């Protein structure tokens, strides 16, 4: 099964509980502000529009965040999945790297020789 199919399936299964939770939060917030959402069918139908606008806007925002997260992880891009890319070094960079390595080894060796206790200094 391709990963795209698995993602679509899991997103669809998680969407309904997420929508119910978000709608409950919107309903509680609107009731805290004084909007009456309980009562007869006409008052509920009038309040549906007031609940759907923040619900749809929140779902669009969630979809955008999810798309950014998937794009940052390379979901759906062809080729091997890796977080590394090859950076070619020039010949000068190879020489400088070797020279710095030799200088570091010489410095460590010199430090060991200078700080080494002498045989007759006890």
C-alpha positions as CSV (number, residue, x, y, z in Angstrom):
1,X,0.0,0.0,0.0
2,X,1.5,3.4,-0.9
3,X,2.1,5.9,1.9
4,X,-0.2,8.4,0.2
5,X,-3.2,6.0,0.5
6,X,-2.5,5.3,4.1
7,X,-2.3,9.0,4.9
8,X,-5.6,9.8,3.1
9,X,-7.3,6.9,4.9
10,X,-6.0,7.8,8.4
11,X,-6.8,11.5,7.8
12,X,-10.4,10.7,6.8
13,X,-10.8,8.5,9.9
14,X,-9.4,11.2,12.2
15,X,-11.4,14.1,10.6
16,X,-14.8,13.3,12.2
17,X,-13.7,13.2,15.8
18,X,-11.6,16.3,15.2
19,X,-14.5,18.2,13.7
20,X,-16.8,17.1,16.6
21,X,-14.3,18.4,19.2
22,X,-13.8,21.7,17.4
23,X,-17.5,22.2,17.0
24,X,-18.0,21.5,20.7
25,X,-15.4,24.1,21.5
26,X,-17.0,26.6,19.1
27,X,-20.4,26.0,20.7
28,X,-19.1,26.5,24.2
29,X,-17.3,29.7,23.2
30,X,-20.5,31.1,21.6
31,X,-22.6,30.1,24.6
32,X,-20.1,31.9,26.9
33,X,-20.6,35.0,24.8
34,X,-24.3,34.8,25.2
35,X,-25.5,33.2,22.0
36,X,-28.4,30.8,22.6
37,X,-27.8,27.5,20.8
38,X,-30.3,25.4,22.6
39,X,-34.0,25.5,22.1
40,X,-36.3,24.9,19.1
41,X,-35.3,23.8,15.7
42,X,-35.6,27.3,14.2
43,X,-33.1,28.7,16.7
44,X,-30.7,25.8,16.1
45,X,-30.9,26.3,12.3
46,X,-30.2,30.0,12.7
47,X,-27.1,29.2,14.8
48,X,-25.7,26.7,12.3
49,X,-24.3,29.4,10.1
50,X,-22.7,31.0,13.1
51,X,-21.0,27.7,14.0
52,X,-20.0,26.6,10.5
53,X,-17.9,29.7,9.6
54,X,-15.4,29.2,12.4
55,X,-15.5,25.5,11.9
56,X,-14.7,25.6,8.2
57,X,-12.0,28.3,8.7
58,X,-10.4,26.2,11.4
59,X,-10.4,23.1,9.2
60,X,-8.8,25.1,6.4
61,X,-6.1,26.3,8.7
62,X,-5.5,22.7,10.0
63,X,-5.2,21.5,6.4
64,X,-2.6,24.2,5.6
65,X,-0.6,23.3,8.7
66,X,-0.8,19.6,7.8
67,X,0.3,20.3,4.2
68,X,3.3,22.3,5.4
69,X,4.3,19.5,7.8
70,X,4.1,17.0,5.0
71,X,6.0,19.1,2.6
72,X,8.8,19.7,5.1
73,X,9.2,16.0,5.5
74,X,9.3,15.4,1.7
75,X,6.0,13.5,1.5
76,X,5.1,12.7,-2.1
77,X,8.5,13.7,-3.6
78,X,10.0,11.2,-6.0
79,X,13.4,9.7,-5.4
80,X,15.1,8.2,-2.3
81,X,14.0,9.6,1.0
82,X,16.9,11.2,2.8
83,X,17.6,14.3,4.8
84,X,21.2,14.6,3.4
85,X,22.3,16.1,0.1
86,X,25.7,15.7,-1.5
87,X,27.9,18.7,-1.4
88,X,30.9,18.4,-3.7
89,X,34.2,19.6,-2.3
90,X,36.8,21.3,-4.5
91,X,40.4,20.3,-4.6
92,X,41.4,23.4,-2.6
93,X,38.9,22.4,0.2
94,X,40.4,18.9,0.3
95,X,44.0,20.4,0.7
96,X,42.9,22.8,3.4
97,X,41.1,20.1,5.3
98,X,44.2,17.9,5.2
99,X,46.4,20.7,6.2
100,X,44.2,21.6,9.2
101,X,44.1,18.0,10.2
102,X,47.9,17.7,10.1
103,X,48.2,21.0,12.1
104,X,45.8,19.7,14.7
105,X,47.7,16.4,15.0
106,X,51.0,18.3,15.3
107,X,49.6,20.6,18.0
108,X,48.4,17.7,20.1
109,X,51.7,15.9,19.7
110,X,53.7,19.0,20.6
111,X,51.5,19.6,23.7
112,X,52.1,16.0,24.8
113,X,55.8,16.2,24.3
114,X,56.1,19.5,26.2
115,X,54.0,18.5,29.1
116,X,55.5,14.9,29.4
117,X,57.4,14.5,32.7
118,X,61.1,13.9,32.4
119,X,62.5,10.6,33.5
120,X,64.9,12.0,36.2
121,X,62.6,14.7,37.6
122,X,61.2,12.8,40.5
